[in-house]
Amino acid sequence: MTESKLSFIREDLLNLLAYIPTPISENQKQLTRLDANESPYNLPSELKVKLALFYEQEIETNRYPDGSHFKLKNLITEYVNESINIANNRINYSQISVGNGSDELIRSILIATCLNNQGSILVANPTFSMYEILAQSLGIITHTINRNENSFSWALDATNKLIYDSNKNVKVIFMVHPNSPTANCLTATEIEWLKNLPSNILVVIDEAYYEFSQQTLVSELPNHPNWLILRTFSKAFRLAAHRVGYAIAHEDIIKVLEKIRLPYNLPTFSQLASELVLENREIILPAVKELMIEKERVYQELVKNPLLKVWHSDANFIYLRLRKNPSQENHHAIMKQLKQEKIIIRHTGGGLRISIGTITENNYLLEILRKEIIGVRIKM
């Protein structure tokens, strides 16, 4: 259908570039998949058996899911409070909203704050692309600044100019802790800066990789009612297939998000899977430490390569660029070489992001990089 026949569609949507995940067909399942920051580990077999029994014995497929997420919210509350040392800073059930992935929650945040020309958002690139994509899909303006090149920290002077420019009308700032794709946590300076932002700006702190970094700002929420923290079950908890995320914030913000979310947004099976991994986190989460040890090993091997500039990582992935002429063409040449060897990584933010896989997968990646990267036709 030609664009002229889509005159009923918003013009800006016709020009929007969608987020397109790497397609995985049946004959591609043998790929070494290091592109999506997923856990390389499936659920333990004993938990998969329990899930199968849940489906067989407990799920009534003719009934809608529990739209209140009652049990799941209580388990999330218990889990989040384990990371809070100060008793009066603990969160409660009414401070949790659950979404079909963090993406749904991000979309709800945008609808609640900026829709109908009520405001704009601010991000620092490179960062998670869905903030801007979702904003564009809703007709919301995104202001961007470039991160400091060496550390990927926020350029705070440039940020302040945007925030305090009334014509920009910034309502939401998206911070990522640690950031994707660059894997760096917020600095002490950035956190202090956040604490002094005006209260009419919503500060969204995306902690999708909290379990890897072990750095969180959740205990600060009682002191900052304009802060919201996002987390996910897709990474450390190994439930990427189930698409479950959650928001933690002041109960007044949560009440608004609950008004916006669809009534039965999370399938019963996804709720049961999330409840199961939380109840069995002592089985699931020890693998996080193993992955971070493995991440450090891969990092130390990559930094030995004189062609590569590799950044320190606080997450389960590593970000790098070519030292000389880090062009898209050259990075794509590396990706093409790796894909020919059935390894997929991600090109994003002007560099390459490599997820940490199993020891076998990582050894294979390092072997191919040592052998192939020199042979890539790089234009210096």
C-alpha positions in Angstrom: 0.0 0.0 0.0 1.4 3.4 -1.0 1.8 6.2 1.6 -1.0 8.2 -0.1 -3.4 5.4 0.8 -2.3 5.6 4.4 -3.4 9.2 4.8 -5.3 8.3 8.0 -1.9 7.4 9.6 0.1 10.1 11.4 2.8 11.3 9.0 5.5 11.1 11.7 4.8 7.4 12.2 5.3 6.7 8.5 8.9 8.0 8.9 9.6 6.3 12.2 12.3 3.7 12.2 11.1 0.7 14.3 13.2 -1.3 16.7 13.9 -4.5 14.9 15.3 -7.4 17.0 17.6 -9.9 15.3 15.3 -12.6 13.8 16.0 -16.1 15.0 14.6 -18.8 12.7 14.7 -22.5 13.2 18.0 -22.9 11.2 19.6 -20.0 13.2 19.1 -21.5 16.7 22.6 -22.9 16.6 24.0 -19.3 16.6 26.2 -18.1 19.4 23.8 -15.3 20.4 25.7 -12.5 22.2 23.6 -9.6 21.0 20.7 -9.1 23.5 22.2 -9.1 27.0 20.1 -12.1 28.0 21.3 -14.7 30.4 23.1 -17.5 28.6 21.5 -20.0 31.0 18.0 -21.5 30.7 16.0 -22.1 33.9 17.2 -25.1 35.9 15.4 -28.2 34.8 13.6 -28.7 38.1 12.1 -25.2 37.8 11.0 -25.8 34.2 9.3 -29.0 35.4 7.4 -27.0 38.0 6.4 -24.5 35.4 5.1 -27.3 33.1 3.1 -28.6 36.0 1.7 -25.1 36.7 0.5 -25.0 33.1 -1.1 -28.4 33.3 -2.6 -28.3 36.7 -3.2 -24.6 37.7 -3.8 -22.5 34.6 -7.4 -22.2 33.4 -6.8 -21.0 29.8 -10.5 -19.8 29.6 -9.9 -17.4 32.5 -8.3 -14.0 32.4 -5.0 -13.5 34.4 -5.0 -11.9 37.8 -5.1 -8.2 36.9 -4.1 -7.1 40.4 -0.7 -9.1 40.2 -1.3 -9.5 44.0 1.1 -12.3 44.8 3.8 -11.2 42.3 3.8 -7.6 43.7 4.2 -8.9 47.3 7.1 -11.1 46.2 8.7 -8.2 44.4 8.3 -6.0 47.5 10.0 -8.7 49.6 12.9 -9.0 47.1 13.5 -5.3 46.7 13.5 -4.7 50.4 16.4 -7.2 50.8 18.7 -4.6 49.2 17.6 -1.8 51.7 19.4 -1.5 55.0 17.4 1.4 56.5 14.2 0.2 58.0 12.1 3.3 57.4 13.2 3.4 53.7 11.5 0.1 52.9 9.0 0.0 50.1 5.5 -1.5 50.2 3.1 -3.3 47.9 1.4 0.0 46.8 4.8 1.2 45.3 5.0 -1.5 42.7 3.5 -1.6 39.1 4.1 -4.6 36.9 4.4 -4.4 33.1 4.6 -6.6 30.0 8.4 -5.9 29.9 9.9 -2.6 31.0 8.9 -1.3 27.5 5.2 -1.2 28.6 6.1 0.7 31.7 8.2 3.2 29.7 5.3 3.7 27.4 2.9 4.3 30.4 5.3 6.8 31.9 5.4 8.7 28.6 1.6 8.7 28.3 1.3 9.9 31.9 3.7 12.8 31.6 4.2 14.1 28.0 1.3 13.1 25.8 -0.8 15.8 24.1 2.2 18.2 24.0 2.4 18.3 27.8 6.2 17.9 27.8 9.3 16.3 26.4 11.9 13.8 27.5 15.7 13.9 27.8 18.2 11.1 27.2 22.0 10.9 26.9 23.3 9.0 23.9 24.3 6.3 23.5 21.7 4.7 25.6 18.7 2.3 25.3 17.0 3.2 22.1 13.4 2.4 23.1 13.1 5.6 25.2 13.2 7.6 22.0 11.4 5.1 19.8 8.5 4.9 22.2 8.4 8.7 22.6 8.4 9.2 18.8 5.6 6.6 18.4 3.5 8.8 20.8 4.4 12.1 19.1 6.6 13.2 22.0 9.7 15.3 21.5 13.0 13.7 22.6 16.0 16.0 23.5 19.4 14.3 23.4 22.8 15.1 24.6 26.0 13.3 23.9 27.8 11.5 26.7 31.4 12.4 27.6 33.4 10.3 25.2 36.0 8.7 27.6 33.7 7.7 30.5 30.2 7.9 29.0 29.1 10.0 31.9 26.5 12.7 31.4 27.6 16.1 30.1 25.9 17.9 33.0 26.6 21.5 31.8 24.8 20.7 28.5 22.1 18.9 30.4 21.4 21.8 32.7 21.0 24.2 29.8 18.3 21.9 28.4 16.5 21.3 31.6 16.3 24.9 32.7 15.3 26.1 29.3 11.5 26.6 29.7 11.0 26.3 26.0 12.2 22.7 26.1 9.6 21.7 28.7 11.5 18.6 29.9 9.2 16.5 32.0 11.1 13.2 32.1 14.8 12.3 32.3 15.8 8.7 31.6 18.9 7.6 33.4 20.3 4.0 33.1 22.2 2.4 36.0 24.3 0.8 34.5 23.8 2.1 31.0 23.2 0.1 27.9 25.2 -0.2 25.7 28.1 1.3 27.5 27.8 -0.7 30.8 28.8 2.2 33.1 27.0 3.0 36.4 26.0 6.5 37.4 28.8 8.3 39.1 28.7 9.9 42.6 28.6 13.3 40.9 25.7 12.3 38.7 23.7 10.9 41.6 24.3 14.1 43.6 23.1 16.1 40.6 19.9 14.0 40.4 19.2 14.7 44.0 19.1 18.4 43.3 16.9 18.3 40.2 13.6 20.3 40.5 10.7 18.2 41.7 8.6 18.9 38.6 10.8 16.6 36.6 10.3 12.8 36.7 13.6 11.0 37.1 13.4 7.5 35.7 16.4 5.3 36.8 16.5 2.1 34.7 18.1 -0.7 36.8 17.6 -3.5 34.3 21.1 -4.8 35.2 21.0 -4.2 38.9 21.6 -7.9 39.8 24.9 -7.7 37.9 26.1 -4.3 39.1 24.7 -4.6 42.6 24.3 -0.9 42.6 20.8 0.5 43.3 19.2 3.8 44.2 16.0 2.2 45.6 16.7 3.3 49.2 16.6 6.9 48.0 13.0 6.8 46.8 11.5 8.0 50.1 13.6 11.1 49.8 12.7 11.8 46.2 9.0 11.4 45.4 9.7 12.4 41.7 12.0 9.3 41.2 11.0 6.0 39.6 13.1 2.9 39.3 12.6 0.3 36.6 13.7 -3.3 36.8 13.2 -6.5 34.8 13.0 -10.3 35.0 14.5 -10.6 31.5 18.2 -10.6 32.4 19.5 -12.1 35.7 16.2 -14.0 36.4 16.4 -15.7 32.9 12.8 -14.9 31.9 13.3 -12.9 28.7 10.7 -15.1 27.0 8.1 -14.1 29.5 8.4 -10.3 29.2 8.0 -9.1 32.8 9.2 -5.8 34.2 8.3 -3.7 37.2 8.4 -0.1 38.4 9.1 1.1 42.0 8.0 4.6 42.9 6.0 6.8 45.3 2.5 5.3 45.5 0.9 8.4 43.9 3.0 7.8 40.7 2.1 4.1 40.8 -1.6 4.9 41.0 -1.3 6.8 37.8 0.6 4.0 36.0 -2.1 1.6 37.2 -4.7 3.8 35.6 -2.9 3.6 32.2 -1.9 -0.1 32.0 -4.2 -2.5 30.3 -6.4 -4.5 32.7 -4.9 -7.9 32.0 -1.5 -6.9 30.7 0.5 -9.8 32.1 -0.4 -13.4 31.1 -1.0 -15.9 33.8 2.0 -18.0 32.8 4.3 -15.0 32.9 3.1 -14.2 36.4 3.6 -17.8 37.6 7.1 -17.9 36.1 8.1 -14.6 37.8 6.7 -15.8 41.1 8.6 -19.1 40.8 12.0 -17.5 40.1 11.5 -15.1 43.0 10.6 -17.9 45.4 13.7 -19.8 44.1 16.1 -16.9 43.8 18.7 -18.8 45.9 18.9 -21.2 42.9 18.8 -18.6 40.1 21.0 -15.7 41.3 24.3 -17.4 42.2 24.9 -17.7 38.5 25.1 -13.9 38.3 28.4 -13.9 40.2 29.8 -16.6 37.9 28.8 -14.5 34.9 30.5 -11.4 36.3 33.7 -13.4 36.8 33.5 -14.6 33.3 32.8 -11.0 32.1 36.0 -9.9 33.7 38.0 -12.7 32.0 36.6 -11.8 28.6 37.3 -8.1 29.2 40.9 -8.8 30.1 41.3 -10.8 26.9 39.7 -8.1 24.7 41.8 -5.2 26.1 44.9 -7.0 24.9 43.9 -6.4 21.3 45.6 -3.2 20.2 43.0 -2.6 17.5 40.2 -2.3 20.1 39.2 0.3 22.6 37.3 -1.5 25.4 35.4 0.1 28.2 35.0 -1.1 31.8 31.7 -2.9 32.4 29.4 -3.0 35.4 27.0 -5.3 33.6 26.8 -8.6 31.8 28.0 -7.1 28.5 31.1 -5.3 27.2 31.2 -2.2 24.9 34.0 -1.6 22.5 35.0 0.3 19.4 37.9 0.2 16.9 40.7 2.6 18.0 41.3 3.9 14.5 38.5 4.9 12.2 35.6 3.5 14.3 33.1 3.9 11.4 29.9 2.1 11.0 31.3 0.4 7.9 34.3 -1.0 9.8 32.2 -2.2 12.8 29.8 -3.8 10.4 32.7 -5.6 8.7 33.6 -7.1 12.1 30.0 -8.2 12.7 29.8 -9.7 9.2 33.0 -11.8 9.9 31.5 -12.9 13.2 28.2 -13.8 11.7 29.9 -16.0 9.1 31.2 -17.9 12.1 27.7 -18.1 13.5 28.3 -15.4 16.2 25.9 -12.5 16.5 26.7 -9.3 18.5 25.0 -5.9 18.3 26.1 -2.7 16.6 24.7 0.3 18.6 25.7 3.7 19.7 28.6 3.9 17.3 30.3 0.8 18.7 29.9 -3.0 19.3 28.1 -4.5 22.3 29.0 -8.0 23.3 26.9 -10.0 25.8 28.6 -12.5 28.0 27.7 -16.0 27.2 28.7 -19.4 28.6 32.4 -20.2 29.0 32.3 -22.2 25.8 30.6 -19.4 23.8 33.0 -16.8 25.1 36.1 -18.9 24.3 34.7 -19.4 20.7 34.2 -15.6 20.4 37.7 -14.8 21.6 39.2 -17.4 19.3 37.4 -16.0 16.3 38.2 -12.4 17.2 41.9 -13.3 17.5 41.9 -15.0 14.2 39.5 -12.8 12.2 39.7 -9.2 13.3 43.1 -8.7 11.8 41.7 -10.0 8.5 38.8 -7.6 8.4 39.1 -5.1 5.7 39.3 -2.0 7.9 39.8 1.4 6.4 42.3 3.1 8.6 
